[in-house]
């Protein structure tokens, strides 16, 4: 899907759609802990993860000068490692919350909410950029 022309012309679509699928999958896993459902939901979340990774890769190659690709990948890796460490810390049952299921639900809801915030902010940025371009012409 990441190579599809519809996605290709919209750089943030795979990143946001992938993040949304991951967040929704995690949220559903927390709300409905059923083994059969988890199999299907896990596949949807995996598709979302792949879409998100494709979007991030595409963004780096499109928006970062080639001479800085190595630095961009290293910075991304640092960010990912920091977020994984934070996830381990906050996701440890008994540290902040005792309910592992509630941690999963909040994680899924937080991920889905962050996608909504990103959509709103990107729409405002696009509207602002369009208005500014119209002023310059």
N, CA, C and O atoms as a GROMACS GRO file, in nm:
protein
  548
    1UNK      N    1   0.082  -0.120   0.000
    1UNK     CA    2   0.000   0.000   0.000
    1UNK      C    3   0.086   0.126   0.000
    1UNK      O    4   0.047   0.228  -0.057
    2UNK      N    5   0.204   0.119   0.064
    2UNK     CA    6   0.289   0.236   0.071
    2UNK      C    7   0.340   0.280  -0.065
    2UNK      O    8   0.377   0.396  -0.080
    3UNK      N    9   0.344   0.192  -0.164
    3UNK     CA   10   0.389   0.227  -0.297
    3UNK      C   11   0.276   0.273  -0.388
    3UNK      O   12   0.300   0.309  -0.503
    4UNK      N   13   0.155   0.271  -0.338
    4UNK     CA   14   0.038   0.312  -0.416
    4UNK      C   15   0.046   0.461  -0.446
    4UNK      O   16   0.088   0.539  -0.360
    5UNK      N   17   0.005   0.502  -0.566
    5UNK     CA   18   0.016   0.643  -0.605
    5UNK      C   19  -0.069   0.733  -0.516
    5UNK      O   20  -0.031   0.848  -0.493
    6UNK      N   21  -0.184   0.685  -0.466
    6UNK     CA   22  -0.266   0.767  -0.378
    6UNK      C   23  -0.191   0.799  -0.250
    6UNK      O   24  -0.194   0.912  -0.202
    7UNK      N   25  -0.123   0.698  -0.194
    7UNK     CA   26  -0.044   0.720  -0.074
    7UNK      C   27   0.080   0.803  -0.105
    7UNK      O   28   0.120   0.889  -0.027
    8UNK      N   29   0.141   0.777  -0.222
    8UNK     CA   30   0.265   0.843  -0.258
    8UNK      C   31   0.249   0.994  -0.265
    8UNK      O   32   0.340   1.068  -0.227
    9UNK      N   33   0.134   1.040  -0.313
    9UNK     CA   34   0.114   1.184  -0.327
    9UNK      C   35   0.078   1.250  -0.194
    9UNK      O   36   0.072   1.372  -0.186
   10UNK      N   37   0.056   1.173  -0.093
   10UNK     CA   38   0.022   1.225   0.039
   10UNK      C   39   0.118   1.164   0.140
   10UNK      O   40   0.092   1.057   0.196
   11UNK      N   41   0.228   1.232   0.164
   11UNK     CA   42   0.335   1.176   0.246
   11UNK      C   43   0.296   1.138   0.387
   11UNK      O   44   0.350   1.042   0.442
   12UNK      N   45   0.202   1.211   0.447
   12UNK     CA   46   0.167   1.181   0.586
   12UNK      C   47   0.059   1.074   0.598
   12UNK      O   48   0.036   1.023   0.708
   13UNK      N   49  -0.007   1.038   0.490
   13UNK     CA   50  -0.118   0.943   0.497
   13UNK      C   51  -0.074   0.807   0.552
   13UNK      O   52  -0.136   0.758   0.646
   14UNK      N   53   0.032   0.744   0.498
   14UNK     CA   54   0.068   0.614   0.554
   14UNK      C   55   0.112   0.623   0.700
   14UNK      O   56   0.083   0.532   0.779
   15UNK      N   57   0.180   0.731   0.736
   15UNK     CA   58   0.224   0.746   0.875
   15UNK      C   59   0.104   0.758   0.968
   15UNK      O   60   0.097   0.690   1.071
   16UNK      N   61   0.011   0.845   0.933
   16UNK     CA   62  -0.105   0.866   1.020
   16UNK      C   63  -0.202   0.747   1.016
   16UNK      O   64  -0.252   0.706   1.121
   17UNK      N   65  -0.228   0.693   0.898
   17UNK     CA   66  -0.316   0.577   0.889
   17UNK      C   67  -0.256   0.458   0.963
   17UNK      O   68  -0.326   0.386   1.035
   18UNK      N   69  -0.127   0.438   0.945
   18UNK     CA   70  -0.060   0.329   1.017
   18UNK      C   71  -0.066   0.347   1.167
   18UNK      O   72  -0.094   0.252   1.240
   19UNK      N   73  -0.040   0.468   1.214
   19UNK     CA   74  -0.049   0.496   1.358
   19UNK      C   75  -0.190   0.475   1.411
   19UNK      O   76  -0.209   0.423   1.521
   20UNK      N   77  -0.289   0.516   1.331
   20UNK     CA   78  -0.428   0.497   1.373
   20UNK      C   79  -0.462   0.349   1.383
   20UNK      O   80  -0.527   0.306   1.479
   21UNK      N   81  -0.420   0.270   1.284
   21UNK     CA   82  -0.448   0.126   1.288
   21UNK      C   83  -0.381   0.060   1.408
   21UNK      O   84  -0.442  -0.026   1.473
   22UNK      N   85  -0.258   0.099   1.438
   22UNK     CA   86  -0.189   0.043   1.554
   22UNK      C   87  -0.263   0.082   1.682
   22UNK      O   88  -0.289  -0.004   1.767
   23UNK      N   89  -0.298   0.210   1.696
   23UNK     CA   90  -0.367   0.255   1.816
   23UNK      C   91  -0.501   0.187   1.836
   23UNK      O   92  -0.535   0.144   1.946
   24UNK      N   93  -0.578   0.178   1.728
   24UNK     CA   94  -0.710   0.113   1.737
   24UNK      C   95  -0.694  -0.036   1.770
   24UNK      O   96  -0.771  -0.090   1.849
   25UNK      N   97  -0.596  -0.100   1.709
   25UNK     CA   98  -0.572  -0.242   1.736
   25UNK      C   99  -0.538  -0.263   1.884
   25UNK      O  100  -0.590  -0.355   1.947
   26UNK      N  101  -0.451  -0.179   1.939
   26UNK     CA  102  -0.414  -0.192   2.080
   26UNK      C  103  -0.535  -0.166   2.169
   26UNK      O  104  -0.557  -0.238   2.267
   27UNK      N  105  -0.613  -0.064   2.135
   27UNK     CA  106  -0.732  -0.032   2.214
   27UNK      C  107  -0.831  -0.148   2.213
   27UNK      O  108  -0.883  -0.185   2.318
   28UNK      N  109  -0.857  -0.206   2.097
   28UNK     CA  110  -0.951  -0.319   2.087
   28UNK      C  111  -0.896  -0.440   2.163
   28UNK      O  112  -0.972  -0.512   2.228
   29UNK      N  113  -0.765  -0.463   2.154
   29UNK     CA  114  -0.706  -0.574   2.229
   29UNK      C  115  -0.729  -0.559   2.378
   29UNK      O  116  -0.754  -0.657   2.448
   30UNK      N  117  -0.721  -0.435   2.428
   30UNK     CA  118  -0.744  -0.411   2.570
   30UNK      C  119  -0.890  -0.424   2.609
   30UNK      O  120  -0.922  -0.476   2.716
   31UNK      N  121  -0.978  -0.377   2.521
   31UNK     CA  122  -1.121  -0.380   2.552
   31UNK      C  123  -1.183  -0.518   2.534
   31UNK      O  124  -1.279  -0.553   2.603
   32UNK      N  125  -1.130  -0.595   2.440
   32UNK     CA  126  -1.188  -0.725   2.407
   32UNK      C  127  -1.080  -0.832   2.404
   32UNK      O  128  -1.036  -0.872   2.296
   33UNK      N  129  -1.037  -0.880   2.520
   33UNK     CA  130  -0.929  -0.980   2.525
   33UNK      C  131  -0.980  -1.121   2.491
   33UNK      O  132  -1.005  -1.202   2.580
   34UNK      N  133  -0.995  -1.147   2.363
   34UNK     CA  134  -1.043  -1.274   2.312
   34UNK      C  135  -0.937  -1.328   2.216
   34UNK      O  136  -0.890  -1.255   2.128
   35UNK      N  137  -0.899  -1.454   2.232
   35UNK     CA  138  -0.788  -1.509   2.154
   35UNK      C  139  -0.812  -1.504   2.004
   35UNK      O  140  -0.721  -1.467   1.930
   36UNK      N  141  -0.930  -1.538   1.957
   36UNK     CA  142  -0.959  -1.535   1.813
   36UNK      C  143  -0.956  -1.392   1.761
   36UNK      O  144  -0.899  -1.364   1.656
   37UNK      N  145  -1.018  -1.301   1.836
   37UNK     CA  146  -1.018  -1.160   1.795
   37UNK      C  147  -0.876  -1.105   1.795
   37UNK      O  148  -0.840  -1.026   1.707
   38UNK      N  149  -0.795  -1.146   1.893
   38UNK     CA  150  -0.657  -1.097   1.900
   38UNK      C  151  -0.577  -1.134   1.776
   38UNK      O  152  -0.492  -1.057   1.732
   39UNK      N  153  -0.603  -1.250   1.720
   39UNK     CA  154  -0.533  -1.292   1.598
   39UNK      C  155  -0.559  -1.193   1.484
   39UNK      O  156  -0.466  -1.148   1.418
   40UNK      N  157  -0.685  -1.160   1.464
   40UNK     CA  158  -0.723  -1.068   1.356
   40UNK      C  159  -0.673  -0.927   1.386
   40UNK      O  160  -0.618  -0.860   1.299
   41UNK      N  161  -0.692  -0.884   1.509
   41UNK     CA  162  -0.651  -0.749   1.548
   41UNK      C  163  -0.499  -0.734   1.540
   41UNK      O  164  -0.449  -0.628   1.501
   42UNK      N  165  -0.426  -0.838   1.575
   42UNK     CA  166  -0.280  -0.835   1.568
   42UNK      C  167  -0.236  -0.816   1.423
   42UNK      O  168  -0.140  -0.744   1.396
   43UNK      N  169  -0.304  -0.882   1.330
   43UNK     CA  170  -0.272  -0.865   1.187
   43UNK      C  171  -0.300  -0.723   1.140
   43UNK      O  172  -0.221  -0.666   1.065
   44UNK      N  173  -0.412  -0.664   1.184
   44UNK     CA  174  -0.444  -0.525   1.149
   44UNK      C  175  -0.338  -0.431   1.206
   44UNK      O  176  -0.294  -0.339   1.138
   45UNK      N  177  -0.300  -0.453   1.330
   45UNK     CA  178  -0.196  -0.371   1.392
   45UNK      C  179  -0.062  -0.385   1.320
   45UNK      O  180   0.011  -0.287   1.305
   46UNK      N  181  -0.031  -0.506   1.274
   46UNK     CA  182   0.092  -0.527   1.198
   46UNK      C  183   0.091  -0.454   1.065
   46UNK      O  184   0.192  -0.399   1.023
   47UNK      N  185  -0.025  -0.454   0.999
   47UNK     CA  186  -0.040  -0.378   0.875
   47UNK      C  187  -0.020  -0.229   0.904
   47UNK      O  188   0.050  -0.159   0.829
   48UNK      N  189  -0.080  -0.182   1.011
   48UNK     CA  190  -0.063  -0.042   1.050
   48UNK      C  191   0.082  -0.008   1.080
   48UNK      O  192   0.130   0.099   1.042
   49UNK      N  193   0.152  -0.098   1.147
   49UNK     CA  194   0.293  -0.075   1.177
   49UNK      C  195   0.375  -0.065   1.049
   49UNK      O  196   0.463   0.021   1.036
   50UNK      N  197   0.346  -0.153   0.954
   50UNK     CA  198   0.417  -0.147   0.826
   50UNK      C  199   0.390  -0.019   0.750
   50UNK      O  200   0.481   0.040   0.694
   51UNK      N  201   0.263   0.025   0.748
   51UNK     CA  202   0.228   0.151   0.683
   51UNK      C  203   0.300   0.269   0.749
   51UNK      O  204   0.354   0.356   0.681
   52UNK      N  205   0.300   0.269   0.882
   52UNK     CA  206   0.366   0.376   0.955
   52UNK      C  207   0.515   0.379   0.922
   52UNK      O  208   0.571   0.486   0.896
   53UNK      N  209   0.579   0.264   0.923
   53UNK     CA  210   0.722   0.258   0.892
   53UNK      C  211   0.750   0.305   0.750
   53UNK      O  212   0.850   0.373   0.726
   54UNK      N  213   0.662   0.270   0.656
   54UNK     CA  214   0.678   0.316   0.518
   54UNK      C  215   0.668   0.467   0.510
   54UNK      O  216   0.746   0.532   0.439
   55UNK      N  217   0.573   0.524   0.582
   55UNK     CA  218   0.557   0.669   0.584
   55UNK      C  219   0.677   0.741   0.642
   55UNK      O  220   0.721   0.843   0.590
   56UNK      N  221   0.730   0.687   0.751
   56UNK     CA  222   0.848   0.749   0.814
   56UNK      C  223   0.968   0.739   0.720
   56UNK      O  224   1.042   0.836   0.703
   57UNK      N  225   0.989   0.623   0.659
   57UNK     CA  226   1.101   0.605   0.565
   57UNK      C  227   1.089   0.701   0.448
   57UNK      O  228   1.186   0.765   0.409
   58UNK      N  229   0.969   0.711   0.393
   58UNK     CA  230   0.946   0.801   0.280
   58UNK      C  231   0.972   0.945   0.321
   58UNK      O  232   1.032   1.021   0.245
   59UNK      N  233   0.926   0.984   0.439
   59UNK     CA  234   0.946   1.122   0.486
   59UNK      C  235   1.095   1.154   0.499
   59UNK      O  236   1.138   1.264   0.462
   60UNK      N  237   1.172   1.061   0.549
   60UNK     CA  238   1.316   1.086   0.562
   60UNK      C  239   1.379   1.104   0.425
   60UNK      O  240   1.456   1.197   0.403
   61UNK      N  241   1.346   1.015   0.332
   61UNK     CA  242   1.407   1.024   0.200
   61UNK      C  243   1.360   1.146   0.122
   61UNK      O  244   1.434   1.199   0.039
   62UNK      N  245   1.238   1.193   0.146
   62UNK     CA  246   1.186   1.309   0.073
   62UNK      C  247   1.224   1.442   0.134
   62UNK      O  248   1.242   1.540   0.062
   63UNK      N  249   1.239   1.449   0.266
   63UNK     CA  250   1.255   1.578   0.332
   63UNK      C  251   1.392   1.602   0.394
   63UNK      O  252   1.420   1.713   0.438
   64UNK      N  253   1.476   1.502   0.397
   64UNK     CA  254   1.610   1.518   0.455
   64UNK      C  255   1.712   1.510   0.342
   64UNK      O  256   1.708   1.417   0.262
   65UNK      N  257   1.804   1.608   0.334
   65UNK     CA  258   1.906   1.601   0.229
   65UNK      C  259   1.987   1.471   0.241
   65UNK      O  260   2.012   1.422   0.350
   66UNK      N  261   2.025   1.418   0.128
   66UNK     CA  262   2.093   1.288   0.125
   66UNK      C  263   2.216   1.284   0.215
   66UNK      O  264   2.244   1.182   0.277
   67UNK      N  265   2.288   1.393   0.222
   67UNK     CA  266   2.409   1.397   0.305
   67UNK      C  267   2.378   1.382   0.454
   67UNK      O  268   2.467   1.351   0.533
   68UNK      N  269   2.251   1.402   0.493
   68UNK     CA  270   2.212   1.394   0.634
   68UNK      C  271   2.129   1.270   0.666
   68UNK      O  272   2.078   1.257   0.777
   69UNK      N  273   2.113   1.178   0.570
   69UNK     CA  274   2.032   1.059   0.594
   69UNK      C  275   2.083   0.978   0.713
   69UNK      O  276   2.004   0.935   0.797
   70UNK      N  277   2.212   0.957   0.721
   70UNK     CA  278   2.268   0.878   0.832
   70UNK      C  279   2.235   0.940   0.966
   70UNK      O  280   2.198   0.870   1.060
   71UNK      N  281   2.249   1.071   0.975
   71UNK     CA  282   2.216   1.142   1.098
   71UNK      C  283   2.067   1.131   1.129
   71UNK      O  284   2.029   1.112   1.245
   72UNK      N  285   1.983   1.144   1.027
   72UNK     CA  286   1.839   1.134   1.048
   72UNK      C  287   1.801   0.996   1.100
   72UNK      O  288   1.720   0.984   1.192
   73UNK      N  289   1.858   0.891   1.040
   73UNK     CA  290   1.828   0.755   1.087
   73UNK      C  291   1.877   0.733   1.229
   73UNK      O  292   1.809   0.667   1.308
   74UNK      N  293   1.994   0.788   1.262
   74UNK     CA  294   2.046   0.774   1.398
   74UNK      C  295   1.956   0.846   1.499
   74UNK      O  296   1.929   0.794   1.606
   75UNK      N  297   1.910   0.966   1.464
   75UNK     CA  298   1.821   1.040   1.553
   75UNK      C  299   1.687   0.968   1.569
   75UNK      O  300   1.630   0.965   1.678
   76UNK      N  301   1.637   0.912   1.460
   76UNK     CA  302   1.513   0.835   1.469
   76UNK      C  303   1.531   0.715   1.561
   76UNK      O  304   1.444   0.685   1.643
   77UNK      N  305   1.644   0.646   1.548
   77UNK     CA  306   1.672   0.529   1.633
   77UNK      C  307   1.679   0.570   1.780
   77UNK      O  308   1.629   0.497   1.866
   78UNK      N  309   1.740   0.684   1.810
   78UNK     CA  310   1.746   0.732   1.948
   78UNK      C  311   1.605   0.760   2.000
   78UNK      O  312   1.572   0.722   2.112
   79UNK      N  313   1.522   0.825   1.918
   79UNK     CA  314   1.386   0.855   1.958
   79UNK      C  315   1.307   0.726   1.984
   79UNK      O  316   1.236   0.715   2.083
   80UNK      N  317   1.321   0.629   1.895
   80UNK     CA  318   1.251   0.501   1.912
   80UNK      C  319   1.296   0.432   2.040
   80UNK      O  320   1.213   0.384   2.117
   81UNK      N  321   1.427   0.426   2.063
   81UNK     CA  322   1.478   0.362   2.184
   81UNK      C  323   1.429   0.432   2.310
   81UNK      O  324   1.395   0.365   2.408
   82UNK      N  325   1.425   0.564   2.309
   82UNK     CA  326   1.375   0.639   2.425
   82UNK      C  327   1.227   0.609   2.449
   82UNK      O  328   1.185   0.592   2.564
   83UNK      N  329   1.148   0.602   2.341
   83UNK     CA  330   1.005   0.574   2.356
   83UNK      C  331   0.981   0.430   2.404
   83UNK      O  332   0.890   0.405   2.483
   84UNK      N  333   1.062   0.336   2.356
   84UNK     CA  334   1.049   0.197   2.403
   84UNK      C  335   1.082   0.190   2.552
   84UNK      O  336   1.012   0.123   2.628
   85UNK      N  337   1.188   0.257   2.595
   85UNK     CA  338   1.224   0.258   2.738
   85UNK      C  339   1.112   0.320   2.821
   85UNK      O  340   1.078   0.269   2.928
   86UNK      N  341   1.055   0.430   2.772
   86UNK     CA  342   0.943   0.493   2.842
   86UNK      C  343   0.823   0.399   2.847
   86UNK      O  344   0.753   0.391   2.948
   87UNK      N  345   0.799   0.328   2.737
   87UNK     CA  346   0.689   0.231   2.733
   87UNK      C  347   0.709   0.119   2.834
   87UNK      O  348   0.614   0.077   2.901
   88UNK      N  349   0.833   0.069   2.845
   88UNK     CA  350   0.862  -0.034   2.945
   88UNK      C  351   0.836   0.020   3.086
   88UNK      O  352   0.779  -0.050   3.171
   89UNK      N  353   0.878   0.142   3.110
   89UNK     CA  354   0.861   0.201   3.242
   89UNK      C  355   0.713   0.223   3.275
   89UNK      O  356   0.665   0.177   3.379
   90UNK      N  357   0.642   0.291   3.186
   90UNK     CA  358   0.501   0.322   3.212
   90UNK      C  359   0.411   0.199   3.200
   90UNK      O  360   0.303   0.194   3.260
   91UNK      N  361   0.454   0.101   3.123
   91UNK     CA  362   0.372  -0.017   3.100
   91UNK      C  363   0.396  -0.131   3.198
   91UNK      O  364   0.340  -0.239   3.183
   92UNK      N  365   0.476  -0.108   3.298
   92UNK     CA  366   0.501  -0.210   3.399
   92UNK      C  367   0.385  -0.213   3.498
   92UNK      O  368   0.365  -0.117   3.573
   93UNK      N  369   0.308  -0.323   3.500
   93UNK     CA  370   0.195  -0.330   3.595
   93UNK      C  371   0.246  -0.316   3.738
   93UNK      O  372   0.346  -0.377   3.777
   94UNK      N  373   0.176  -0.236   3.815
   94UNK     CA  374   0.212  -0.215   3.954
   94UNK      C  375   0.297  -0.092   3.977
   94UNK      O  376   0.307  -0.046   4.091
   95UNK      N  377   0.358  -0.038   3.874
   95UNK     CA  378   0.442   0.080   3.892
   95UNK      C  379   0.355   0.207   3.901
   95UNK      O  380   0.368   0.284   3.996
   96UNK      N  381   0.269   0.227   3.804
   96UNK     CA  382   0.178   0.341   3.806
   96UNK      C  383   0.035   0.293   3.825
   96UNK      O  384  -0.043   0.354   3.898
   97UNK      N  385   0.000   0.182   3.758
   97UNK     CA  386  -0.133   0.121   3.767
   97UNK      C  387  -0.115  -0.028   3.790
   97UNK      O  388  -0.014  -0.087   3.751
   98UNK      N  389  -0.212  -0.086   3.855
   98UNK     CA  390  -0.204  -0.230   3.880
   98UNK      C  391  -0.265  -0.313   3.769
   98UNK      O  392  -0.229  -0.429   3.753
   99UNK      N  393  -0.355  -0.256   3.693
   99UNK     CA  394  -0.426  -0.332   3.591
   99UNK      C  395  -0.353  -0.328   3.457
   99UNK      O  396  -0.343  -0.223   3.393
  100UNK      N  397  -0.301  -0.444   3.415
  100UNK     CA  398  -0.235  -0.453   3.285
  100UNK      C  399  -0.334  -0.422   3.173
  100UNK      O  400  -0.296  -0.360   3.074
  101UNK      N  401  -0.458  -0.466   3.188
  101UNK     CA  402  -0.559  -0.441   3.085
  101UNK      C  403  -0.585  -0.290   3.070
  101UNK      O  404  -0.599  -0.241   2.958
  102UNK      N  405  -0.591  -0.217   3.181
  102UNK     CA  406  -0.613  -0.073   3.174
  102UNK      C  407  -0.494  -0.003   3.109
  102UNK      O  408  -0.512   0.096   3.038
  103UNK      N  409  -0.374  -0.052   3.132
  103UNK     CA  410  -0.255   0.004   3.068
  103UNK      C  411  -0.267  -0.012   2.916
  103UNK      O  412  -0.235   0.080   2.841
  104UNK      N  413  -0.311  -0.128   2.871
  104UNK     CA  414  -0.327  -0.154   2.727
  104UNK      C  415  -0.435  -0.062   2.669
  104UNK      O  416  -0.416  -0.004   2.562
  105UNK      N  417  -0.546  -0.048   2.738
  105UNK     CA  418  -0.654   0.039   2.691
  105UNK      C  419  -0.606   0.183   2.680
  105UNK      O  420  -0.631   0.249   2.579
  106UNK      N  421  -0.539   0.232   2.782
  106UNK     CA  422  -0.490   0.370   2.779
  106UNK      C  423  -0.384   0.391   2.670
  106UNK      O  424  -0.378   0.497   2.608
  107UNK      N  425  -0.302   0.290   2.648
  107UNK     CA  426  -0.200   0.299   2.543
  107UNK      C  427  -0.266   0.310   2.406
  107UNK      O  428  -0.227   0.395   2.325
  108UNK      N  429  -0.364   0.226   2.380
  108UNK     CA  430  -0.435   0.231   2.252
  108UNK      C  431  -0.510   0.362   2.233
  108UNK      O  432  -0.506   0.422   2.125
  109UNK      N  433  -0.578   0.407   2.339
  109UNK     CA  434  -0.652   0.534   2.330
  109UNK      C  435  -0.555   0.652   2.311
  109UNK      O  436  -0.584   0.743   2.234
  110UNK      N  437  -0.443   0.649   2.380
  110UNK     CA  438  -0.344   0.756   2.367
  110UNK      C  439  -0.284   0.761   2.227
  110UNK      O  440  -0.263   0.869   2.172
  111UNK      N  441  -0.258   0.646   2.170
  111UNK     CA  442  -0.204   0.639   2.034
  111UNK      C  443  -0.305   0.692   1.933
  111UNK      O  444  -0.271   0.772   1.846
  112UNK      N  445  -0.429   0.647   1.944
  112UNK     CA  446  -0.534   0.693   1.852
  112UNK      C  447  -0.557   0.843   1.869
  112UNK      O  448  -0.576   0.914   1.770
  113UNK      N  449  -0.555   0.892   1.992
  113UNK     CA  450  -0.573   1.035   2.016
  113UNK      C  451  -0.458   1.116   1.957
  113UNK      O  452  -0.480   1.225   1.904
  114UNK      N  453  -0.337   1.065   1.966
  114UNK     CA  454  -0.222   1.138   1.909
  114UNK      C  455  -0.234   1.150   1.757
  114UNK      O  456  -0.190   1.249   1.699
  115UNK      N  457  -0.294   1.051   1.693
  115UNK     CA  458  -0.317   1.058   1.548
  115UNK      C  459  -0.420   1.167   1.517
  115UNK      O  460  -0.405   1.242   1.420
  116UNK      N  461  -0.524   1.176   1.598
  116UNK     CA  462  -0.626   1.280   1.578
  116UNK      C  463  -0.562   1.418   1.595
  116UNK      O  464  -0.588   1.508   1.515
  117UNK      N  465  -0.480   1.434   1.697
  117UNK     CA  466  -0.411   1.562   1.719
  117UNK      C  467  -0.320   1.594   1.600
  117UNK      O  468  -0.317   1.708   1.554
  118UNK      N  469  -0.247   1.494   1.551
  118UNK     CA  470  -0.159   1.516   1.435
  118UNK      C  471  -0.240   1.556   1.312
  118UNK      O  472  -0.197   1.642   1.235
  119UNK      N  473  -0.355   1.494   1.292
  119UNK     CA  474  -0.442   1.532   1.179
  119UNK      C  475  -0.489   1.676   1.190
  119UNK      O  476  -0.487   1.751   1.092
  120UNK      N  477  -0.532   1.716   1.309
  120UNK     CA  478  -0.579   1.853   1.329
  120UNK      C  479  -0.465   1.952   1.306
  120UNK      O  480  -0.483   2.053   1.238
  121UNK      N  481  -0.348   1.923   1.362
  121UNK     CA  482  -0.234   2.014   1.345
  121UNK      C  483  -0.188   2.020   1.200
  121UNK      O  484  -0.153   2.128   1.152
  122UNK      N  485  -0.186   1.907   1.130
  122UNK     CA  486  -0.143   1.908   0.991
  122UNK      C  487  -0.244   1.981   0.903
  122UNK      O  488  -0.205   2.046   0.806
  123UNK      N  489  -0.370   1.971   0.936
  123UNK     CA  490  -0.472   2.043   0.860
  123UNK      C  491  -0.458   2.194   0.880
  123UNK      O  492  -0.470   2.271   0.786
  124UNK      N  493  -0.432   2.236   1.006
  124UNK     CA  494  -0.411   2.378   1.034
  124UNK      C  495  -0.287   2.429   0.961
  124UNK      O  496  -0.288   2.539   0.906
  125UNK      N  497  -0.181   2.350   0.960
  125UNK     CA  498  -0.058   2.389   0.891
  125UNK      C  499  -0.083   2.401   0.741
  125UNK      O  500  -0.037   2.497   0.679
  126UNK      N  501  -0.155   2.306   0.684
  126UNK     CA  502  -0.184   2.310   0.540
  126UNK      C  503  -0.270   2.431   0.506
  126UNK      O  504  -0.246   2.496   0.404
  127UNK      N  505  -0.369   2.461   0.590
  127UNK     CA  506  -0.455   2.578   0.567
  127UNK      C  507  -0.374   2.706   0.577
  127UNK      O  508  -0.390   2.797   0.495
  128UNK      N  509  -0.287   2.713   0.677
  128UNK     CA  510  -0.202   2.831   0.696
  128UNK      C  511  -0.107   2.848   0.577
  128UNK      O  512  -0.090   2.959   0.527
  129UNK      N  513  -0.045   2.738   0.533
  129UNK     CA  514   0.047   2.746   0.420
  129UNK      C  515  -0.025   2.787   0.291
  129UNK      O  516   0.030   2.863   0.211
  130UNK      N  517  -0.146   2.738   0.269
  130UNK     CA  518  -0.223   2.775   0.150
  130UNK      C  519  -0.259   2.923   0.153
  130UNK      O  520  -0.250   2.991   0.051
  131UNK      N  521  -0.300   2.974   0.270
  131UNK     CA  522  -0.334   3.115   0.283
  131UNK      C  523  -0.212   3.203   0.261
  131UNK      O  524  -0.221   3.308   0.198
  132UNK      N  525  -0.100   3.160   0.313
  132UNK     CA  526   0.025   3.237   0.297
  132UNK      C  527   0.069   3.238   0.150
  132UNK      O  528   0.113   3.342   0.100
  133UNK      N  529   0.057   3.125   0.083
  133UNK     CA  530   0.092   3.119  -0.059
  133UNK      C  531   0.002   3.210  -0.142
  133UNK      O  532   0.046   3.274  -0.238
  134UNK      N  533  -0.126   3.216  -0.104
  134UNK     CA  534  -0.221   3.302  -0.176
  134UNK      C  535  -0.185   3.450  -0.156
  134UNK      O  536  -0.199   3.531  -0.248
  135UNK      N  537  -0.138   3.484  -0.035
  135UNK     CA  538  -0.096   3.622  -0.008
  135UNK      C  539   0.024   3.662  -0.092
  135UNK      O  540   0.033   3.775  -0.140
  136UNK      N  541   0.117   3.568  -0.110
  136UNK     CA  542   0.240   3.597  -0.185
  136UNK      C  543   0.213   3.614  -0.333
  136UNK      O  544   0.290   3.680  -0.403
  137UNK      N  545   0.106   3.554  -0.382
  137UNK     CA  546   0.073   3.564  -0.524
  137UNK      C  547  -0.010   3.685  -0.545
  137UNK      O  548  -0.049   3.714  -0.658
   0.00000   0.00000   0.00000
